[in-house]
Structure formats: structure tokens, C-alpha cells
Amino acid sequence: MRTSLLVCTRQLVRKRLLAVLAVIGLLLTSCTAGGGGPRGAITLRFQSLAWQQESVTANKELVKEWNAAHPDVKVEYVQGSWDSVHDQLLTSFEGGEAPDIIHDASDDLADFAYGGYLADLRGLLSERLTSDIPRRSWEAATFGGGVYGVPFLQEPRVLIADADRLKKSGVRVPTPERPWSWGEFRTIVKRLSGKGTYGVAWPLKEPVSATLNLSLSAGGRLFHRGPDGKVTVRFDEADAVVPRTVHDEVNTDGSASGATLGMGGSDTLPGFFGGRYAMVPLGFSYRQQIAQQAPEGFHWQVLPAPAGADGLTQGVSPQTLSVAADSPHKKEAAAFVDFLLRPKNMVRLALGDWMLPTGSRALEDPALHTAEDGWATGTALASHLRPAPAQSVRGYPEWKDKVATPAFQEYYSGAIGLAELRRRLVRDGNLVLARYQR
């Protein structure tokens, strides 16, 4: 009898405990439905790679403004890093923990897009946004017919020059309307060189993207897609114009410093400020560092990169905003992207990063057309920017790391000649790409 009574008591306690747990579960569900916000609000995670203080501030302010106007769709700002974004995203995709909205660059999207990790944005974006960004920019984020990112910021390469030294030399100062040719550039670099000083410093620690993107001006393409959709590497005469210019300035003319070939852009700035180099080819956003770090009395100016057979054309890999394929709230995530990239907001992001917006209306903003800090020169280059040559090439990261980087580094240092550079890029490069296109 006591045993039966004990069993009944235990069963009653268990039933009551289960009932309590069920109620708690319902309460938790009602509090977190739709992504973790209060009263059923959706919470979206936005991973930003902004790192300059002005840019971080602009992004956080825009998130705050969105949240104030959308109490049912909250956005949580998550700070990411350019240094580790690819591996971090891959891990988060595999683990099912990817942020809803993803800030990245278009040259990092191909494998994620083909791997099914990113949502196809067709049908999710507003007509205002899709029509405002030029087709050439959309091509940078289009893979296999789908659109997997919204390109919103872009950065041309420009020449940052010592204005006083340029004026003293008497050389013609180039403008976007009348740029230097690559041949003229080499001649002028010689004139700007002297005892212990150089006309130019080439910071080519990462030589591949700089070389390929600038080579578009000379008509270089390197990657060629056949009727079957497969890509092969071809190194034609147009592809040799920029590499030969750099090589000859370092190894033949002595007008470019070989010591800077292994440097990043920031590493060259002390020598630039100290008068060792008259010019440095850098990304447009480096102007912020220069404006902050230049010593008092040092005058600098922004010049367009040299032009070739195809004029001022150069390749860029725009920064992008994507939506994770696993996000349960793709429509809401796309709406936040649309808000973030309204023309005035896109201008705020561009000014914060010292870069150019892709949007046509944003590019018309007067703040981007001032002579101060070279904004007008950069904005004049916007219509000449094209997707980087390797944008949609599967296997490009391996080709770059294992084949192209060491080949260009050895060529620029004078260790190998142009024929050997061509052989490595083409023969070894096509072996790598073939594995990705079986």
C-alpha cells in the first residue's frame, strides 16, 4: 500500500513539474519568437567590417536610427574584422551561426555564393536600390545568374603625390581629363628621382590584385571565359604593360625603390613624408591616414592612376552587403540593407570610410566633389571602375596564393624575367583553375 501511494505521489509531482515546465516554455517562446526581441520582435545580427572610427560611428548611428523607427525588427551590431572574415564566415556558415546581414568584399563572395551560403537577393531588393547602382557594379556580386551581395563602396587606386616636389620639378600634373600614359608616367618618375630619393614607391606586399586591377587600363584581362563557361589564363602583351613598368622602374631605371616591394601601403608613408618618395600608388581610402599623419607644412595631392589603351579603366572589388541563406528573416534583412543604402546614408558610409559610393544619386552629393583631400579627383574616376578581373573565377584564391603572388614578387625583384613570369601564370595557373572546373 505504501509502495502504491509512493508511486502515485511521484507521478503527481512529475505531472505538476511537467506542467510548470510547459508553462515556462510557452512564456519563453512568446518572449523570443521571431529572433530574440521583446514581445515577438525580430532581432537581426548585422556583422560590419568597418574599422576606421568615422566609419564605425556612421554604421552604429544608422543601426540606432533603424531601431528607433522599427521596434518590431531590431538590428544588433556585430563587429567583424577584415583580417579574418573569410575563415570566420566559413566557420559560422558551417556551424549554422552566420549573421543575418554580412559585410564583405565582392572578391570574397564567389565560393560562398556557389556553396549555397548566401541568399539570392533577386526579388528581395527595392527597385530604387537596384536601379540606382550601375549594372557594372552589380556584375561584381553576380555569380551563376544570382545576385549574392549589394555592392555599395568602391575604392580606385590613385597616385598620392608630394605636391611641392611635383611643382618644383616642372612636370605636367595629370588630371582625370588628361592623365599620364604609362610611358609618360615612367619618364616622369625618372625625372622625380635623385640621389637617395625615388620618383615612386610601389608597396606590393600583395601584388596580384594591384597588378590585375591596374592592368585593365592597358587592356589586360588575364582571365578569359570560353563558350563552355570555363576560365583559362592568358598573358598577352596588354597584360605585360603594368608589370613591365614596375619591373623596369625598380631594376632598370632605379627610379622606384626595391625596398618597398614587400611593404604594405602604410609602411611607405614615413618615407613619403620624409621626402624619400615623390609618389605612392595607394587605395583611395589611404587619404585618411595621410590627412591625419602628414607633418605640418607637408602638402600632398591626389592624381589619377596612369591610363593605357582603355583609358582610366581599372578593376575594383566593391564592399558588399549580403544576406545569409540560413537567415529566417531574409525579407526583413533586405529591408535593413535597403535602409542602410539610401542615397544620403550611402554618402555617410562613403565619407566615413573615405571611399566612393556605388549609387548614382550618392555620387552626385556635393560633399564628394570638393577639391579638399582629393575627393573630386576620385569621384571623377567612378565611371571608369569595373569588376576586378578575377571576380567570378573559382579557384582564384589558390591561384593567387600559390602561383601568382610568388611569381610577381620574383619578377618585380628582378629574380626572374617576363618569359618566366608568363610561363608560371599561364601553365601553373591553368593547372590550378582546371581542378575547380571539372
Order of alpha helices (4+ residues) and beta strands (2+ residues): alpha-beta-alpha-beta-alpha-beta-alpha-alpha-alpha-beta-beta-beta-beta-alpha-alpha-alpha-beta-beta-alpha-alpha-beta-alpha-beta-beta-beta-alpha-alpha-beta-alpha-alpha-beta-alpha-alpha-alpha
